[in-house]
Amino acid sequence: MSVAGGIENAFRAGADAGCDCLQIFVKNQRQWNAPPLTEQTIDACRKAAEHTGLKPVVAHATYLLNLASPDTTTRERSISALANEVDRCSRLSVPYLVLHPGAHKGDGVDVGIERIIDGLDQVAAKTASDDVCVLLETTAGQGTAVGCEIEHLGRIIDGAKMPERLGACVDTCHVFAAGYDIRTHGGYERMIHELIAHVGLDRVRCIHVNDSLRACGSRVDRHVHIGKGEIGKAGFANLVNDPRLAGVPKILETPKGRDARGTDLDRVNLKRLRNLIKTDR
């Protein structure tokens, strides 16, 4: 949800759409710098959270960050900015911060993973608070992005000095585009088994629930409405009926707007997901 006009507005919008959990940005997602948080902002956010009851609240890190970059200046700016976002999340009582791991820009996955680990270690050293867990997001595999294989996330977490401050965020569009065919029972279980083997299901703290415009294995990241893309209802039925992930917050990142009847599209997508839940289990 947008935080335009104040973070507290995102809580109101989420409640109006029928959400029971929420994802926000804690600063402008397309700028490096941000004005300091004021006590007024923190208090308004706390009151909105209490009033709406939405939880957990998840933040998404700035899109500019690239801990795997071969450019030293970009990496240093990314480390500093990520540390700042972790601090902002802590002050706002937001327990999770989703991060795109980064892109190695041609230097190879192994080098990219080493840089990401080093960057996360530096962020951990710069932030004394341990109440914010950075969630490494699965990627679609576009360009040189690290994270299109679940194993990548596991290697980063295992290599970090403070793995207890790290977790994972699974994006359905991304894993599908990366080649995990979650439409089928076998394909879905392959994803789950890799999460168990390399990450641990207890470290999966958030799921981004998005359909995919492009085919399985396309490595193209294009989100569309639930049931209107290549994943379709079968893939999401596998997810929402999986008791192993029942307690994990599931966040829509589908396009905003209204349908032909004037209904908020977030409400439409939430209804489609909830209608897939089997009630006779």
N, C-alpha and C positions, 0 to 999 in steps of 0.2 A: 504494500500500500504506500501511496505517496505521502511524504512528510511535508509537502508544501504548506506553508503557513504555520508550521509547528508540528513536532513529532506527535503531539497528542491527537492531532487530526487523523493520523493513520489508525489509531485505535478506534475512533468513532466510525471511520469508513469500514474497518474490518467488522465491527459489530453490526453495522447496517447491512453488510453483505452476507451476514450469517456465518462468519468465520468463528472458529474457536481457538485458533492460534494465528500468529501474525509474523510477517517478515517486513523489515523496514531498512532504510539506509540511515546511518547515524551521521552522515555528512553528504554533501553533494557527490554523487557517484562518478562524476566526470571531471572532477577537479582535485588537485593534489592537496590544497590547503583548505582549512575551514576555520571559522571563528570559534573561539573557545566556548564550551558549554557554560551557560549561566545557571545559577541556582534556580532561577525562575523556570527555565526549560526543564531541568531535572525534576522539579516539583510537579510541573504540569504533566510530564510523562508518567510519573509515579501515580498521580491521581487518576489519569486516564486508564492506566493498567488496572488499578483497583476497581474503578467504576465499571469497566467492561468485562473484567474477568478473563480477558484473552491471555492465554499462556500455553506453552512458552512463547516468548518473543525471540525471533531470530533476526540478526542483522546480516546484510550482505556487504562485503567489502567493496571498495572503490574498484571500478573496472580497469583503472590505469595501472594497477599494481602488477609487477612481473618479477617475482623473486628468482626466476630462472634466466633472466636476461644476461646476455654476454656483455652488455654495457654496464660498467661499474657505477656510473652516475644513476642510471635507472634503478639498479638493484639497491643502492643506498637510499634513494628517495622512496622506494617501495618499502624497505625495512622501516624507515622512519614513519611513513604514513600508516603502515599496518600497526605499528606500536601505538600510534595515536588513536587508531580506531579501536584497538583492544581497550585502551584506557577509557575512551568514550563509552564503550559498551559496559564497562565495569561501573562507571558513574551512573549510567542509566539503568542498571540492573538487568542488562540484556545478557543472558548466559552463553549465547552461541553467535559466532561470527563466521559466515561462509566465505571461503576464499577460493578463487580459481588458482590452482597451483602455480601456473606460469608457462611460458613458452621458451624453449631453448634456442630458437632462431637459427637452427642448423648445426648446433654443436653436439647434438645427440641427447637421447633420453637420460643416459647415465650421468652426463655432465649436468644436465638440467636438474636432475634429482639431487645431486650433491649441492648445487647452488641453493635449491629450495630448502634443504635441510639446514644449511648454514644460515640462511635468512631467518628461518623460523627460530633457530637457536638464539640468534641475536635479538629477535623480538621478545623471546621469553626472558632474556637477560635484562632487557630494557623495561619490562613491565613486571612490577612486583606482585600485582594481584594475580591470583590463580583461579578467580571465579568466572573467567571467560574462556570457553573452549573454542579454538579455531578449527572449523570444519573444512577439510579439503574436499572440494567438489569434483565429482567425476566429469570428464570432458568428452566432447563428441569426436575429438581427434582432428579438428581442423588445423591446418598449418602444422606447426611444431609444438602444439600444446601438450604438456605432460598431463597424464591422468585419464587417458582414454582406455587404459587397462587398469582394472582394479588393483592389480599387483603394484602399480606405481604408487598408489596411495599408501599401501602397506609398507613399501620400502621407505617412504618418507617418514611415516610414523615410527617405524622400528629404528630408523637412523637418528632420530631427534634425541637430544639430551633430556628433554622433558616430554616424553610421549603422552603423559597423563593430561597434558594441556591441548591435545590434538584429537580430532575425531574425523568423521566422514559425512558428507552430504551426497546422496545419490540423486541424480537428475534423470528422470525416465527418458526424456528426449535424448539426452546425451549418451546414456548407455546403449540405447537402441541404435542411434546413429553410429556408435562405435562398434556395433556388431553383436550386441547381446539381444537376441530375439525374445523379448519378454512376453510376446504374444502366446508362445507355446509353453506348455508345462516344463518341457526339457530346457528350453532357453532361459526361462525364468529361474529354474533351479540352478542352472549353471551360474547365473549372476549371484544368487544367494550363497552357493557353495564357495565361490571366489571371495565373497565378502567375509564369510566365516574363516576361510583359510588365510587370507592376507590382512584383513582389517579387524575382524571380530564384530558380530552383530551388535554387541553392546556399545561399540564406538559409532554406529550409525545413528546420529542424533537428529537428522533432518532428511526429508525426501522432497525434492522438487517434482511436482506432478504435472507434466506437460506432454501433450501429444506431439508427434513429429511430422513435419511436412514432407520430409524426405525418407527414403527407404532405409531399411536396416542395413548397417554397414556403409552408409553413404558418407559418413564423417562430415556431414553438414548439419549445423546447429540452427534449426528453424522451428520455433515453438508454434503450435496451433491448439485450438480448443479440444477439450477431451472428447474422444470418439470421432473427431473430424480429420484425423491424420492417419498415418500408416500404422500406428500402434493399435488404435481402435479399442473397443470396449473390452476385448478379451484380455489384453495386457494389463489394463487397469483393474479388471476383476481379479486377476492373479494377485495384484498388489494389495488391494483393500481387504481381501479375505485371508491374508496371510497373518496368522496369529503371532508369528515371530516378530512382526513389525507393527503390531497393533498400537503400541504406545508411542510410536515415533511420529512427530508432527509432520504433516504433509501439506506443502505450500504450493499454491498455484502461481505460475509465472506466465500465464496465458494472456493474449492481448486483451486490453481493456475496451470498454464500450458497451453498447446495448444491442440486443437482437431486434428482429423485425417487429416484435411486440412491445419493444421498449423496456425489456427486462435487463437488468444489470448482468453482463456476461459472467462476472464472478459468481453470481447466484446460479446462473445456468450451469456452469461447470461444476460447482459444488453439488448441485442436485444430481447431475449425471454420475458423479463419483459415489455419492451416498446411495443412489438407487442400485448400484452394483453390489452393495454389501448383502450377502446372503443372511437372512434372518432365521434360517432353520438350522444353523450350525449347532 
